[in-house]
Amino acid sequence: MMRPGGAGPVLLWSAGEASGDRHAARVIRAIHTARPDVRSIGLGGPEMAAAGVELLADMERISVVGLVEVLGRLGEILAVRRRLAARLAGSPGGQPPNLFIPVDFPGLNLRLARAAHARGVPVVYFISPQLWAWGMGRLQLIRQVVRRMLVFFDFEAALYARAGVPVTHVGHPLVEQVLEAPPRDAARAAYGLDASDLALVLQPGSRRGEVARLLPPLLAVAAALGRERPGLKVFVRVAQGLDRATFARAAAAAGVAAELVPGGDAAVVRASDLALVAAGTATLETALLGTPMLIVYRVTPLTYMIARRLVRIDSIGLVNVVLGRPIVPEFVQGAFTVEAVVAAARHLLADPAARAAQRAEFAGLGAKLGPAGAAERAAAAILDELARTEREAAR
């Protein structure tokens, strides 16, 4: 049996942030299991590397959020783009990849998808850019250069189908990942929590810039709540690749006796009574785990000003977007103050009925995200396109 990395078809991947790295890694493992002759290369992070991807560039070099923040990494982003574009052209080695698989991250990946199409490399896009949030201006380019979109949400599948873009709704990998978490009672027991304990988990994001902006005010919230409730247990999730010592210093400076846990540990979320969550995929995970939450976010003032002119939706929390109504309070930019979040958190911690009301609303989320097995469905779709490419090359 040939191991990934041996002779055989080559898939070029491009993932620029932590959730894409995590979701792509599961798909890559499924592909390598089904076709051990496949070689995966590209841009990614530690999860993709562990899944067998030969990294041409580490996503940590370019993983930033915000229109203005990108400028600080522009030189590195352009260097990574040139490296991947050269690989699309067959350099080094003289042979282009069989497929190019961008993973979300449209600022980089749509340009690379255009370059791949121009070189005759089929593009299978995994995890759709959020056209529904940023407007439909990118749809024409996607129609021109993408052979197939693999999407998480049913409303995305409908959007692409209407536009004439071949699309496969694979469902969301979080559904399966959440099934791997222990039940709430077992999770609480693992963290030494009894029935009377209240636990708060802070989820400040997966990028350094996010953490720098969100962690200090979140710890200030935890400190204030801890003064009101001396027995409150505080956990902080630390995303893979981030420096735990930075989190420990911030917690000590805020006077919070926080327990730091790995970012991939879903059990701590299930064990907690309340989560303070950076807007993004983590809001979906938290809701699937049945944990009440508040959503927070903050970017630089200039980025926010530009984004408000471009964003086409009222909510930024994915759980609110997918459910179609504002279930979870959002504290964004100027509204994200320690005092406002403390007041909302105080209410939820003091009112079991309010927490139960959020949990009841979350119950319908799983049906909107599809059944378990998203990674295997995505892998099957990619392998179908690979087989099609191989048949075309053999003619």
N, C-alpha and C positions, 0 to 999 in steps of 0.2 A: 504494500500500500504506500502510495507516494504522499509525503507530508506536504502541507502548504509551504510554498517557498521553492519547491522543485520545479522541473519543467512542466509547462502546461499553460492554460489561459491565465491572463493577468487582469485583475480588477484594480482600478485606481480609485481610491476613496479620498474624500475630502471632508473632514469634520473639524469645526473650529471652536467648539465649546463643549463643556463637560457632559451635558445631557445627550448631545449627539454622539459623543465618544462612547457613552454607556450603551445607548440604544443600538448603535452600529455594531458594537462588540458582540452582542447577542446574535445579530444577524450573521455576522462573519463566522462565528462558531458553527452556526447551523449550515452555512454554505460549505465550510471546510469539512464538516462531517459528511455531508451528502456527496461532495466532490473533492476528495483529498488532493487532486491534481491542481486545484485552483491556487494561484498565488495572489495574495492581497498586499498592496503597497499603498503609500499615500501619506496624507496629513491626518494626524489624530493625536490621541493622548494615551495615558497608561492602560486604559481598559482595552483599547484597540490593539495596542502592542501586545498585551497579555493574550489576546485572542488570535495572535499570529500575524498581525500586520507589520510589514517592514516599513518603519516610519521614514519618509523622506524629509519630513519636518515635524517638529513638535508643536501642537496647537497652542501650547502655553505662550509661545512667542507672540501670538496674534489674538488671543482670547480677550477681547474687550467688548464693552457694551456702550453704546452712545455714539451719536454722529460726531461729536466733537472729540471724544476720547480716542476715536480711531486715528485722528491726526497724529497723536503721540507715538503710534506704532506704525505709521504709514510706510516707513522705509522697510521694516520687517515684513509687513503684509505684502508689499510689492515684490520683495525678494522671494517669499514663499510662492506667490503667484507665478513668478517667472520659472521657478523650479518645477512646479506642477505642469505648467504649460509646456516646458521643454520635455517632460516625460510624456505628455499627450502626443507630442510630435515624434516620439521614439528615441529621444536622447536622454541618457546614454543607452546603448544597446541596439539601437536601430529599429526597434519594433514597438509601435504604439500599443497601449493596453487594449484588451478586448472590449471592455466597458469602462465608462467613467461613472462613478456613483457619488454625486455630491450629497451631503447630509445637511439640510437646512442651510444656515449661514449664507444668505443670498448675496450679501455685498461682495464676497469673494467668489462664491460658487456659480452664480449666474454668468459672470465673466468667463470663468473656466468652462462652463457648459457651452457657451458660444464658441470658445476655442476648440473644444472637443468636437462639436458638430462640424466646424469648418475642416477639421482633420479627418472626418469620417469615422470618429469614435462614437458609438451610440451612448446616449446619456439616459441613465435610469436614476431619477431623483428621489431620494429617500428622505422623508420628512419635509413636507411642503413649506416653502416660505409663507409667512402669514399675510397673504394677499388681502384677506378679509379685514385686516387691521390697517395695512398701509396703502390700500387702494389697489386698483387692478392694472396699473401701468405696466407691471412686469408680465402680465398674462400673455401678451402677444409674443414676447421673446420666448417664453416657456413653450408656447404652441409651436414655435419655429424650431427649437433646438432640443427639446426633451422627447425622447422616445416613449417613456412611461413615467408617470408620477406614482409614487407609493405614499399614501396618505394615512394619517392617524384617525381623522374625524370624518363622519359620514357627510357632514355639510361641505367639507372640502371636496369629497368625491363628486357630489352633485355639482359643485361649482366648475370643476374641470370637465366633467362630462358635458355640461351645457356649452362649454367653450370649445369642445371638440378635441380635448387633450386626452389621450389614452391614460386611464387612471385605474389603480387598484386600491381599494380600501382594505388595508391590512389590519386595522385596529391599533390600539395603543399598547405598547409593551408594558406599561405600568400596571395594567390589569393583571398580568401574570406575575410581575414582580411583587405586587402587593399580596398575592395569594401565598407567597413564600414567607411572609411575615407571620409570627406566632399570634394566636388569639390575644385579646387585650389582657385577660387575667394572667396568662403566662408571661406576657411582655412586662407587665407591672411587677410580677414576682421576680423576674430576672433583674430588675433594677431596684429591688428592695422596697417597693412601694406597697403600702397596705391600702385598705378601702378608704381610710380617712385622709390619706395624703393627697395633696394637689401638686401636679407637676406641670411645668412650663417648658416648652422646647423652642429654642430660637433657631431659625433657618435663614442666615443672612446672605445666601447666594453661593455661587461656585466660582466667581471670578474675583481676583484680588481687588479690583476697583469697586465692585459691589460691596465686598466685605468692609473695605475702608470707609465707605459711606454709610452702611447700614448697621454694622456691628456696634459701634459706640452708642448710638441712640437706643438700639434694642437692649443693650446691657443696662442702660440708664432706666429703661422701663422695668426690666427685671429687678433692678436694685430698689426701685420705688415700691413695686409690688411685694418684694421680700420684706421691706420694712413694715408693710401692713400685715403681711402673713409670714411670720418668722419661720414657719415650717415649710414654706414653698420650696420645692425642689426644682432647680434650673438645669436644663441640659442645653448644650450648643452643638449643633451638627457642623463638622469640619469637612468640607468637600475634599475629595482626593486631590493631591497636588498642592494643597495650601499648607502653610506653615502653622502647625499646632502651637508653637511657642508664641506666635503673634496673637492668637486667640487667648492663650493663657495670660499673657501680659495685659491684654485689654480687659479681661474679666477681673484680674487683680486690681487694675486701676479703677474699675467701677465699683469695687467692693462686693463683687458677686462670687459666691462659692459655686461656680458652675462646673458641671461635669462635661468634659469634652468627649464627643462620640464621633465615630467615623460617619462621613456623609452618606455612605451607602447603608447605614443601619436604619431600616424602616421600623424596627421594633420599638425604638425609643419614641417615635411619633405615635404609634399605636398606644403606647403606655401613658402618654401625656394627656392632660385634661385640656390644654390649650396650646396652640402653636402660633408663633409670630413668624410669618413666612414672606420672604422676598417674592415678588410677583414672578411667575414663570411656571415651569413644569412642576415644581415642588408643590404648588397649590393643588394640582390634580392628585398627586400622590397623597397629600395630607387628607384630602376629602375621601379618596378611596379607602384610606385607613380608618376613616370615621372619626377624625379628630377635629373638633371645632378650631377655628383659626381667625386671625386678622391678617390682612395682606398689607405689606408696606413696600414702598419703593422710592428711590431718589436718584437722580442723575445730576450732572452739572446744569446750572441754570440755562446756559445757551442751548445745550442738547434738548432740554425740556421745552424751551420756547420753539425750537424747530420742530420737535416731535408733535407738539400740539397742533401745528399747522398741517401735519401730514397724516396723523392717525385718524382713522375713520370710525372708531368704536368708543363707547362711553366707558367700558371697563377694561382694565389691563390684566386683571387676574384671570388666568385661563379657566379656573373653575366657574367663575361667573360668566365668561364668554360661552363655554360649552353648555352650561345649564340655561343660558339665555335670560338670566335675570340676576340682580345684585344680591345674591345670597350672603356673601361674605363682605363685611365692611372693608373698604380700601382707603389707605392713608398714603397719598402720593404727593411727593415734592413738598410744597409748603404746608399741606395738610398733615404731613408726617411729622408731628411734634411728640415729644415725650409725654406731655400732658394729655393730649388727645388719645394716644394709644393706651396710656395707663387707665384712663376713664373707661374706655371700651373693654379693655382686658379685665378690669375690676368687675365690671358688670357680668361678663361671661363666667368668671371664676366664682362669683357669688351666686349665680343663678343656674342651677342644674337644668331647669326647664329651657333656658335660652340655649344652652349647649345641646340639649336634646333636639331642639328645633333645627339647628344647623345639621346635626347628624341625619335627621329625617329627610332634609332636602338633599343631602349627599347620596341618599339611597338610590336615586335614579341615575347617577352618573355612570356607573359601570355599563349599563345598557347602551349608553351613547358612545362608549369607547370600544365596543366590540368584545368578543370572547377572548379567552386566553389563547396563546399561540401566535401572537403578532409577529414575533421574530421568525418563526418557521414559515409563515405566509409570505413575509417579505423576502426571505431567502429563496422560497420557491419561485416567486415572481422574477427575481434577479436571475436565477438559474434558467428559467424559461427564456429570458431575453438573451442570456449567454448562449444557450443552445441555438436560438434563432440566428445569432451572429455567426456561430460556427458553421451552421448550414449554409448561410449566405457566402461565407469565405470558401466553402468547399465546392461551390458551383463553378 
